[in-house]
Amino acid sequence: MAESPYWRGINHLALVTADMDTTVRFYQGVLGMRLVATTMAGPMRHYFFEIGPGNTLAFFEWADAPRFEKPAGIPDRIGGQFDHLSFNVSDEEALLELRKRLLEADCEVTDVVDHGFIRSVYFSDNNGIALEASFWVTDGTGRAAAYGDPALFADPDPVSAVAELRSHGAVQSTPSTQLAGEWVETY
């Protein structure tokens, strides 16, 4: 295979809202994520919020979009592909400041949860989307992978691809994929 791309975070994660105005008020007003672009995708508004240099969270406005509520990390009977989105913050102080900001805006938020290599708080946006904010206690990004480091690789029974990474430094096979449904160009 060709050399892996150098990923730089999330260019944008596209989500759906039925109310773009309230979404702007939550993401810009409550979370302080700067609105950096707006466009139309056919009849839909498409707005982008900065979450870091070159990284955005985007929303399509579907006027009749159903409200979807699912707590983070809890299986759902619908079986959706999306669980939650975690935003990266710099350190524990930033996490605690965000938690305080959410509470001051009358938004429910968990206490800090210690996952070992990250610490997090959980909350929901105005659309019912499960969100998390986290900081790295042990940052596994931006350096060579240490597949034997139990602080980062703690699964006691990892999938076979992890064993391949440990022994070969690469997975030995990759899956093919197909587009779901019929591709319709909207731009």
C-alpha positions in Angstrom: 0.0 0.0 0.0 1.0 3.6 -0.5 2.3 5.6 2.5 -0.4 6.5 4.9 -1.9 10.0 4.8 -0.9 12.4 7.5 -4.2 12.9 9.3 -4.6 16.2 11.1 -7.7 15.7 13.1 -11.3 16.1 11.9 -11.8 18.3 8.8 -15.4 18.2 9.6 -17.9 15.8 11.1 -21.2 16.3 9.5 -24.2 16.0 11.8 -27.9 17.0 11.4 -30.0 19.6 13.2 -33.7 20.6 12.7 -32.9 24.1 14.1 -29.7 25.8 12.9 -30.3 28.9 14.9 -30.4 27.0 18.2 -27.4 25.0 17.1 -25.3 28.1 16.5 -26.4 29.5 19.9 -25.3 26.2 21.6 -22.0 25.6 19.7 -20.8 29.3 19.5 -22.6 30.7 22.5 -22.3 27.8 25.1 -19.2 25.9 23.9 -17.4 28.9 22.4 -16.7 27.1 19.0 -16.3 29.9 16.4 -18.7 29.7 13.4 -16.2 29.8 10.5 -18.3 29.1 7.4 -21.8 28.8 6.2 -23.1 27.5 2.8 -26.0 25.9 1.2 -26.0 22.2 0.1 -29.0 22.2 -2.2 -31.9 23.4 0.0 -30.1 22.7 3.3 -28.0 25.1 5.4 -24.5 23.7 6.1 -22.6 25.5 8.9 -19.1 24.8 10.2 -17.7 25.4 13.7 -14.0 25.4 14.5 -12.8 22.9 17.0 -9.1 23.4 16.3 -6.8 24.5 13.5 -8.3 22.9 10.3 -10.8 20.9 12.3 -14.5 21.6 12.3 -17.9 20.2 13.3 -20.5 20.8 10.6 -24.3 20.7 10.7 -26.8 20.2 7.9 -30.2 21.7 8.7 -33.0 19.3 7.9 -36.3 21.1 8.8 -38.1 17.9 9.7 -35.1 15.9 11.1 -36.2 13.7 13.9 -34.7 14.3 17.3 -32.3 11.5 18.2 -31.2 11.0 21.8 -28.8 8.3 22.9 -26.4 8.4 25.8 -22.7 8.0 25.0 -21.4 4.4 25.4 -24.8 2.8 25.7 -26.0 0.4 23.0 -29.1 1.5 21.2 -31.9 -0.8 19.9 -31.8 1.2 16.6 -28.2 0.2 16.1 -27.0 3.5 14.7 -23.4 3.9 13.6 -22.8 7.1 15.5 -22.2 6.9 19.3 -20.8 10.3 20.4 -18.2 12.9 19.5 -15.4 13.8 21.8 -13.7 17.2 21.5 -10.1 17.5 22.6 -9.2 20.1 25.2 -5.6 20.9 26.3 -5.6 19.9 29.9 -7.5 19.3 33.1 -7.9 23.0 33.8 -9.5 23.5 30.4 -11.8 20.5 31.0 -12.9 21.9 34.4 -13.5 25.3 32.9 -15.7 23.8 30.1 -17.7 21.9 32.8 -18.2 25.1 34.7 -19.3 26.9 31.5 -21.8 24.2 30.7 -23.2 24.3 34.3 -23.5 28.1 34.1 -25.5 27.8 30.9 -27.8 25.3 32.6 -26.6 22.3 30.6 -26.4 19.0 32.4 -22.8 17.6 32.5 -21.2 14.7 34.3 -18.4 14.9 36.8 -14.9 14.2 35.4 -14.6 10.5 34.4 -11.1 9.0 34.5 -10.5 6.6 31.6 -6.8 6.1 32.4 -5.2 7.7 29.2 -7.9 10.4 29.0 -10.2 12.2 31.4 -13.6 13.4 30.2 -16.9 15.0 30.9 -20.1 14.0 29.0 -23.0 16.2 28.0 -25.5 16.6 25.1 -26.1 19.4 22.6 -29.4 21.0 21.8 -30.2 18.3 19.3 -29.7 15.5 21.8 -26.4 14.5 20.3 -24.1 12.8 22.9 -20.9 14.8 23.3 -17.7 14.4 25.3 -14.8 16.7 26.0 -11.5 15.0 26.9 -7.8 15.7 27.5 -5.0 13.3 27.1 -3.3 12.1 30.3 -1.1 9.9 28.2 -1.1 11.1 24.6 -0.7 8.4 22.1 -1.0 10.8 19.1 1.9 12.5 17.2 4.5 9.8 18.0 5.3 6.3 17.1 2.7 3.8 18.4 3.7 1.8 21.4 1.4 -1.2 21.0 2.9 -2.9 24.0 2.2 0.1 26.4 -0.6 -1.1 28.7 -1.5 2.5 29.6 -2.7 3.0 26.0 -3.4 -0.6 24.8 -5.3 -2.1 27.7 -7.7 -4.5 25.9 -7.0 -7.9 27.5 -8.2 -9.7 24.4 -7.6 -7.4 21.4 -8.8 -8.1 17.9 -6.4 -9.9 15.5 -5.5 -6.7 13.8 -3.8 -5.4 17.0 -1.7 -8.6 17.1 -0.7 -7.9 13.5 0.3 -4.3 14.4 2.3 -5.5 17.3 4.2 -8.2 15.3 4.4 -6.7 11.8 3.9 -2.9 12.3 0.9 -3.1 9.9 -2.3 -4.9 9.4 -2.1 -7.8 7.0 -5.4 -7.2 5.2 -7.9 -4.5 4.8 -11.7 -4.6 4.0 -13.3 -3.4 0.8 -16.4 -1.1 1.2 -19.4 0.0 -0.8 -21.5 3.1 -0.8 -24.8 2.7 1.0 -27.8 3.2 -1.3 -27.6 5.1 -4.4 -25.0 7.9 -4.6 -26.6 11.3 -5.3 -24.4 14.2 -6.0 -25.8 17.2 -4.0 -23.2 19.9 -4.6 
